[in-house]
Amino acid sequence: MEVEIVTNEKNLMEIKVDNLVVAEILRVYLNKAGVEFAAWRKEHPTKPLIFRIEVKNGTVKKAVSDVISDIKKDLSKINALVKK
């Protein structure tokens, strides 16, 4: 999976992502976590999507890091259930 940071500020980040599934999972978890704005757009089917994240408090990097930890925990729970 390729990721390229387009804009990187304290409260705003735009990232080019080539994986729609990852972007959608991040979007859902970020919105649940209460970030100001998390959405993606795709200008053309042949181009990567642009994922935009805005936060009011803290930094985008911290919000994404926290959400990735939450995703890992949920995946571990699912993995444990599947192994039963």
Summary of the structure (lengths in Angstrom):
residues: 84
radius of gyration: 13.8
end to end distance: 30.5
largest distance: 44.1
contacts: 214
relative contact order: 0.19
helix: 44%
strand: 27%
